[in-house]
Amino acid sequence: MARQDPRGHAEAAAQNIHAALTKRGAEAGRSYALDLIGLAECHFLLGDVTVAVSHTHRAVDAAARTRSSRVRAQLGQLYPYTVGRSASRTVGEARARIREVLSS
């Protein structure tokens, strides 16, 4: 829903994902990584690139600790949000880190 109507749903989705992250913690592995990817996507949809990049880095770190193909697939879906968004160094670094995990 957040992808179809970011203004109407992305903020609520981000709040729900944040609550799930708080309850789960990093020890949840795959679920934690998927939540971080979803949170990054929500912030990209909201146009909050700085926060989105921060969550992307956290997601990449979590993804690197799991061998889940689903996590890799979701990272692949996050990647386009980092393309053409900004010529900023931080977005480029996040994009490069996603590529690195996807190629490993």
Secondary structure as a PSIPRED ss2 file (coil, helix, strand):
# PSIPRED VFORMAT (PSIPRED V4.0)

   1 M C   1.000  0.000  0.000
   2 A C   1.000  0.000  0.000
   3 R C   1.000  0.000  0.000
   4 Q C   1.000  0.000  0.000
   5 D C   1.000  0.000  0.000
   6 P H   0.000  1.000  0.000
   7 R H   0.000  1.000  0.000
   8 G H   0.000  1.000  0.000
   9 H H   0.000  1.000  0.000
  10 A H   0.000  1.000  0.000
  11 E H   0.000  1.000  0.000
  12 A H   0.000  1.000  0.000
  13 A H   0.000  1.000  0.000
  14 A H   0.000  1.000  0.000
  15 Q H   0.000  1.000  0.000
  16 N H   0.000  1.000  0.000
  17 I H   0.000  1.000  0.000
  18 H H   0.000  1.000  0.000
  19 A H   0.000  1.000  0.000
  20 A H   0.000  1.000  0.000
  21 L H   0.000  1.000  0.000
  22 T H   0.000  1.000  0.000
  23 K H   0.000  1.000  0.000
  24 R H   0.000  1.000  0.000
  25 G C   1.000  0.000  0.000
  26 A H   0.000  1.000  0.000
  27 E H   0.000  1.000  0.000
  28 A H   0.000  1.000  0.000
  29 G C   1.000  0.000  0.000
  30 R H   0.000  1.000  0.000
  31 S H   0.000  1.000  0.000
  32 Y H   0.000  1.000  0.000
  33 A H   0.000  1.000  0.000
  34 L H   0.000  1.000  0.000
  35 D H   0.000  1.000  0.000
  36 L H   0.000  1.000  0.000
  37 I H   0.000  1.000  0.000
  38 G H   0.000  1.000  0.000
  39 L H   0.000  1.000  0.000
  40 A H   0.000  1.000  0.000
  41 E H   0.000  1.000  0.000
  42 C H   0.000  1.000  0.000
  43 H H   0.000  1.000  0.000
  44 F H   0.000  1.000  0.000
  45 L H   0.000  1.000  0.000
  46 L H   0.000  1.000  0.000
  47 G C   1.000  0.000  0.000
  48 D C   1.000  0.000  0.000
  49 V H   0.000  1.000  0.000
  50 T H   0.000  1.000  0.000
  51 V H   0.000  1.000  0.000
  52 A H   0.000  1.000  0.000
  53 V H   0.000  1.000  0.000
  54 S H   0.000  1.000  0.000
  55 H H   0.000  1.000  0.000
  56 T H   0.000  1.000  0.000
  57 H H   0.000  1.000  0.000
  58 R H   0.000  1.000  0.000
  59 A H   0.000  1.000  0.000
  60 V H   0.000  1.000  0.000
  61 D H   0.000  1.000  0.000
  62 A H   0.000  1.000  0.000
  63 A H   0.000  1.000  0.000
  64 A H   0.000  1.000  0.000
  65 R C   1.000  0.000  0.000
  66 T C   1.000  0.000  0.000
  67 R C   1.000  0.000  0.000
  68 S C   1.000  0.000  0.000
  69 S H   0.000  1.000  0.000
  70 R H   0.000  1.000  0.000
  71 V H   0.000  1.000  0.000
  72 R H   0.000  1.000  0.000
  73 A H   0.000  1.000  0.000
  74 Q H   0.000  1.000  0.000
  75 L H   0.000  1.000  0.000
  76 G H   0.000  1.000  0.000
  77 Q H   0.000  1.000  0.000
  78 L H   0.000  1.000  0.000
  79 Y H   0.000  1.000  0.000
  80 P H   0.000  1.000  0.000
  81 Y H   0.000  1.000  0.000
  82 T H   0.000  1.000  0.000
  83 V C   1.000  0.000  0.000
  84 G C   1.000  0.000  0.000
  85 R C   1.000  0.000  0.000
  86 S C   1.000  0.000  0.000
  87 A C   1.000  0.000  0.000
  88 S C   1.000  0.000  0.000
  89 R H   0.000  1.000  0.000
  90 T H   0.000  1.000  0.000
  91 V H   0.000  1.000  0.000
  92 G H   0.000  1.000  0.000
  93 E H   0.000  1.000  0.000
  94 A H   0.000  1.000  0.000
  95 R H   0.000  1.000  0.000
  96 A H   0.000  1.000  0.000
  97 R H   0.000  1.000  0.000
  98 I H   0.000  1.000  0.000
  99 R H   0.000  1.000  0.000
 100 E H   0.000  1.000  0.000
 101 V H   0.000  1.000  0.000
 102 L H   0.000  1.000  0.000
 103 S H   0.000  1.000  0.000
 104 S C   1.000  0.000  0.000
